[in-house]
Amino acid sequence: MLIDTLRTRIATAGPLPFEDYMTACLYDPEGGFFTTGPLRSVESGDFLTSPEVSPWFGRMLGRLVAGLGIEDPTVIDVGAGSGSLLGSLVEELGGAVAVAVSAVEVSPAARRALAKVIPVENVHASLDELPEVFSGVVIANELLDNQPVALAVKTESGWEERWVGNDSAVFALVAVPCRPDVAAWCEAFAGDVPEGGMVEVQLAASELVGAILERITEGALVVVDYGGTAEELEPRRTQGTLRTYRSHHLGPGPLLEPGATDVTVDVNFTAMMAAAEVAGASVELHRQDDFLRSLGLGDVIRDLRTDELAEAADGDPIERLKLRADRTDAETLLHPRGLGDFRVLVASVGEPTQGREPS
């Protein structure tokens, strides 16, 4: 079991940096939450993301790809999950754009699901399997929140880290001196943190943003996730945003059941924008509701409502129910206290994003 492996590591080498512990919990080949077990992003699993809630999410991203005007673009979904996003995106393009679609997924169960949506040879386990350079769009939907983080606490004298130690029969966070790169990230991106406040240091997510953008010669990286700017996250710094998720609900503490829950944090988009700019990209940051409306989702919902009313007046009741379900699912993508409050980072390389006005 993963818990025994972690105890042995700690007994042998001492406390683990939190990012090493989180990596094991999520991605250990024999006990990680995403690398073992069933497909997670389905009704019967642990969570649903926007593409599973409504096919209009992927369709709107298809419109974004078409609007870029790139000839024969490559579209890569990193952390592609069930394949719902790519399936809807390709459906929206409808052959009008000769798009080459690929997916990257660490989950074997998700890769099996993806192979039913796109050619199996286009389903990859790692970014290392992708071309070194390409033109097109990379989509990272609810990916960065699962990138391993260091934990830092603001003290009277500066920053301390929290690593994972083994206190008798249970894991516990232990204080250690702060590494220079962790402290530097905190000073740059943590914002105003009260004494005793917790910060999730997202070095790995920043590095991933840079690594992806290095491969794009023309196009964009589109990051969709929960979180906010450093300033927006400041009210949550007393306790931090680290938490677990399982079976569509908040789970136990992150030290209690390693490998059995999703471990996640709110994404610091100030840091992600900085990483994108360092990689030479121009950046836009939107709320998801504004972003999807800019691509036409508001018009889609109005049309669906009109069709639904027409069916109610003199039509097929089953078709009316289908239209209502399609409309309400699309509206969920825009809910101001739910998915609509997610953030969308568009990091463009080459010509600026075309086909829509910034929100």
C-alpha positions in Angstrom: 0.0 0.0 0.0 1.1 3.6 -0.7 0.9 4.5 3.0 3.4 1.8 3.8 5.7 3.0 1.0 5.6 6.5 2.3 6.3 5.5 5.9 9.3 3.6 4.7 10.6 6.6 2.8 10.2 8.8 5.8 11.8 6.3 8.2 14.8 6.0 5.8 15.3 9.6 4.7 13.4 11.7 7.1 10.4 14.1 6.4 9.3 14.5 2.8 8.9 17.8 1.0 5.2 18.3 0.6 5.5 18.3 -3.2 7.1 14.8 -3.1 4.3 13.6 -0.8 1.6 15.1 -3.1 3.3 13.5 -6.2 3.1 10.1 -4.6 -0.5 10.6 -3.6 -1.6 11.5 -7.1 0.8 9.8 -9.4 2.6 6.9 -7.8 2.5 4.1 -10.4 1.2 1.6 -7.9 -0.9 3.6 -5.5 -1.6 7.1 -6.9 -5.1 8.4 -7.2 -4.9 9.2 -10.9 -2.6 6.4 -12.0 -4.7 3.6 -10.4 -8.4 2.9 -10.2 -11.3 3.8 -12.4 -12.0 6.8 -14.6 -12.4 9.7 -12.2 -14.2 12.4 -14.2 -17.6 10.7 -14.7 -20.9 10.6 -12.8 -20.0 7.3 -11.1 -16.5 8.6 -10.3 -15.1 11.5 -8.2 -15.8 14.7 -10.0 -17.1 16.3 -13.2 -15.4 19.1 -15.1 -17.0 21.5 -17.5 -16.7 19.2 -20.6 -18.6 16.5 -18.8 -21.3 19.0 -17.6 -22.0 20.2 -21.0 -20.7 19.5 -24.6 -21.0 23.3 -25.2 -17.7 23.8 -23.3 -15.7 21.8 -25.9 -17.7 23.4 -28.7 -16.9 26.9 -27.6 -13.2 25.9 -27.5 -13.6 24.6 -31.0 -14.8 28.1 -32.0 -11.6 29.5 -30.4 -9.4 27.2 -32.4 -11.2 28.1 -35.6 -10.9 31.8 -34.9 -7.2 31.7 -34.6 -6.9 31.2 -38.3 -4.0 28.7 -38.1 -3.7 26.4 -41.0 -4.0 22.7 -40.1 -3.7 23.4 -36.3 -2.7 20.8 -33.7 -5.0 20.7 -30.7 -3.7 18.9 -27.6 -5.7 18.3 -24.4 -3.4 17.8 -21.5 -5.1 16.0 -18.6 -7.8 15.1 -21.1 -9.9 12.9 -18.8 -12.9 11.2 -20.3 -12.4 12.7 -23.8 -15.6 14.8 -23.6 -13.8 18.0 -24.4 -12.0 16.7 -27.5 -15.1 15.0 -28.7 -17.2 18.1 -28.6 -14.4 20.3 -30.0 -14.0 18.1 -33.1 -17.8 18.0 -33.5 -18.0 21.8 -33.5 -15.3 22.1 -36.1 -17.2 19.6 -38.3 -14.4 19.2 -40.8 -14.2 22.9 -41.5 -10.8 23.1 -39.9 -8.3 20.3 -40.6 -7.3 19.8 -37.0 -4.9 17.2 -35.6 -6.1 16.2 -32.2 -4.0 14.5 -29.4 -4.4 13.9 -25.7 -2.0 13.5 -22.8 -3.2 11.6 -19.7 -1.4 9.9 -16.9 -4.5 7.8 -16.0 -4.6 4.4 -17.7 -8.4 4.3 -17.3 -8.7 7.7 -18.9 -6.4 6.7 -21.8 -8.7 3.8 -22.5 -11.7 6.1 -22.6 -9.8 8.6 -24.8 -9.0 5.8 -27.3 -12.7 5.5 -28.0 -12.9 9.2 -28.9 -9.7 9.8 -30.9 -7.2 7.4 -32.6 -5.3 5.4 -30.0 -2.0 6.5 -31.5 -2.8 10.0 -30.6 -3.3 9.2 -26.9 -0.1 9.8 -24.8 1.0 9.2 -21.3 3.4 12.1 -21.2 4.2 15.4 -22.7 7.6 13.9 -23.7 5.7 11.9 -26.4 4.5 15.0 -28.2 6.3 16.8 -31.0 9.0 19.2 -29.9 7.3 22.1 -31.7 3.9 22.6 -33.3 1.4 25.3 -34.2 -2.0 25.2 -32.6 -3.7 25.1 -29.2 -2.9 23.3 -25.9 -5.8 23.0 -23.5 -5.3 22.4 -19.8 -8.7 22.1 -18.1 -8.5 21.5 -14.4 -4.9 20.3 -14.7 -2.8 22.9 -12.8 -4.7 22.5 -9.5 -3.2 18.9 -9.3 0.4 19.9 -9.9 2.5 19.2 -6.8 3.0 22.1 -4.4 5.4 23.0 -1.6 3.8 24.3 1.5 5.0 27.5 3.2 3.9 29.3 6.3 4.5 33.0 7.1 6.2 33.5 10.4 7.4 36.5 12.4 10.9 36.0 11.0 10.0 35.0 7.4 8.9 31.8 5.7 9.0 28.3 6.9 8.1 25.1 5.0 5.9 22.3 6.1 7.1 18.8 5.1 5.5 15.5 5.9 6.8 13.4 8.8 5.6 10.3 10.5 4.3 11.0 14.0 3.7 7.6 15.6 1.0 5.9 13.5 -0.1 9.0 11.5 1.5 11.5 9.2 2.0 15.1 10.4 3.3 18.4 9.0 6.7 19.3 10.4 8.4 22.7 10.2 11.7 22.9 8.3 13.7 25.9 7.0 12.4 27.4 3.8 14.3 26.6 0.6 15.4 29.7 -1.4 13.3 29.0 -4.4 10.2 28.4 -2.3 10.8 31.7 -0.3 11.4 33.6 -3.6 8.1 32.3 -5.1 6.3 33.4 -1.9 7.7 36.9 -2.0 6.8 37.2 -5.7 3.3 35.7 -5.7 1.8 35.0 -2.3 0.5 38.4 -1.8 -0.4 39.8 1.7 -0.2 36.8 4.0 -0.9 37.1 7.7 1.5 35.6 10.2 0.6 31.9 10.4 -1.0 31.9 7.0 -0.4 29.0 4.6 0.7 29.3 1.0 0.7 26.6 -1.7 3.9 27.2 -3.7 3.1 26.3 -7.3 6.6 26.0 -8.8 5.7 22.8 -10.7 2.6 24.4 -12.3 4.6 27.4 -13.4 7.3 25.2 -14.9 4.6 23.2 -16.8 3.2 26.4 -18.3 6.6 27.4 -19.5 7.4 23.9 -20.9 4.2 23.8 -22.9 4.6 27.3 -24.3 8.2 26.4 -25.4 6.6 23.9 -27.9 4.1 26.3 -29.5 5.4 28.2 -32.5 2.1 29.9 -33.2 -1.1 29.5 -31.3 -2.1 29.5 -27.6 -2.2 27.7 -24.3 -5.6 27.8 -22.7 -5.7 27.1 -19.0 -9.0 26.7 -17.2 -9.1 26.1 -13.5 -10.4 27.3 -10.1 -8.4 29.9 -8.3 -7.7 33.5 -8.9 -5.0 36.2 -8.8 -2.7 36.5 -5.8 -4.9 39.4 -4.6 -8.1 37.4 -5.0 -6.6 34.5 -3.1 -5.5 36.7 -0.1 -8.7 36.1 1.9 -8.0 32.3 1.9 -4.4 32.6 3.2 -5.2 32.1 6.8 -5.8 28.3 6.3 -4.6 28.0 2.7 -6.5 26.3 -0.1 -5.1 22.7 0.1 -7.9 20.1 0.2 -9.0 16.7 -1.0 -11.9 15.6 -3.1 -13.6 12.3 -3.6 -17.0 11.0 -4.8 -18.1 14.5 -5.7 -17.6 15.9 -2.2 -14.8 17.3 -0.1 -12.7 14.5 1.3 -10.6 13.9 4.4 -7.5 15.8 5.3 -4.6 15.4 2.8 -2.5 13.4 5.3 -5.1 10.8 6.2 -5.7 8.6 3.2 -2.8 9.0 0.7 -3.7 7.7 -2.8 -7.4 7.5 -2.0 -8.4 11.1 -2.7 -7.8 13.9 -5.2 -5.4 16.4 -3.6 -5.9 19.9 -5.0 -5.3 23.7 -4.5 -6.6 26.9 -6.0 -4.4 28.0 -8.9 -2.5 31.2 -8.4 -3.1 32.8 -11.8 -0.7 35.8 -11.1 2.1 33.2 -11.0 0.8 31.4 -14.1 0.6 34.7 -16.1 4.2 35.5 -15.0 5.4 32.1 -16.2 3.7 32.6 -19.5 5.1 36.1 -20.0 8.6 34.8 -19.2 8.1 32.2 -22.0 7.3 35.0 -24.4 3.5 34.8 -24.5 1.0 37.6 -24.4 -1.7 36.8 -21.8 -5.4 37.4 -21.2 -7.2 36.4 -18.0 -10.9 36.0 -17.9 -13.7 34.5 -15.8 -15.1 31.4 -17.4 -18.6 33.0 -17.8 -17.2 36.0 -19.6 -14.9 33.9 -21.7 -17.6 31.5 -22.9 -20.0 34.4 -23.6 -17.4 36.1 -25.7 -17.3 32.9 -27.9 -21.1 32.9 -28.3 -22.5 30.7 -25.5 -25.0 33.3 -24.4 -26.5 33.3 -27.9 -26.6 29.5 -27.9 -28.5 29.5 -24.7 -31.0 32.0 -26.0 -31.5 29.9 -29.1 -32.0 26.8 -27.1 -34.6 28.6 -24.9 -36.5 29.8 -28.0 -36.5 26.3 -29.5 -37.7 24.9 -26.1 -40.6 27.3 -26.0 -41.5 26.4 -29.6 -41.6 22.7 -28.7 -43.7 23.5 -25.6 -46.3 25.4 -27.6 -46.8 22.8 -30.4 -44.2 20.1 -30.5 -42.6 16.9 -29.2 -42.5 16.8 -25.3 -39.5 14.6 -25.4 -37.6 17.0 -27.7 -38.6 19.8 -25.4 -37.1 18.0 -22.4 -33.9 17.4 -24.4 -33.7 21.0 -25.3 -34.3 22.0 -21.6 -31.5 19.7 -20.4 -29.1 21.0 -23.0 -29.9 24.6 -22.0 -29.7 24.1 -18.3 -26.4 22.2 -18.7 -25.0 25.1 -20.8 -26.2 27.6 -18.2 -24.3 25.7 -15.5 -21.1 26.6 -17.3 -21.9 30.2 -16.6 -23.1 30.0 -13.0 -21.4 33.0 -11.2 -20.9 31.1 -8.0 -19.9 27.8 -9.7 -18.1 27.0 -12.9 -18.6 30.5 -14.2 -16.3 31.8 -11.5 -13.4 29.6 -12.8 -10.5 31.5 -14.4 -9.4 31.2 -18.0 -5.8 32.1 -19.0 -5.2 32.5 -22.7 -1.4 32.7 -23.4 -0.9 33.5 -27.0 2.3 32.9 -29.1 2.9 34.5 -32.5 -0.1 36.4 -33.9 -2.6 37.6 -31.2 -5.8 35.6 -30.7 -8.3 36.4 -33.4 -12.0 35.9 -33.8 -13.3 37.3 -30.5 -13.0 40.4 -28.4 -11.3 40.2 -25.0 -13.8 40.1 -22.1 
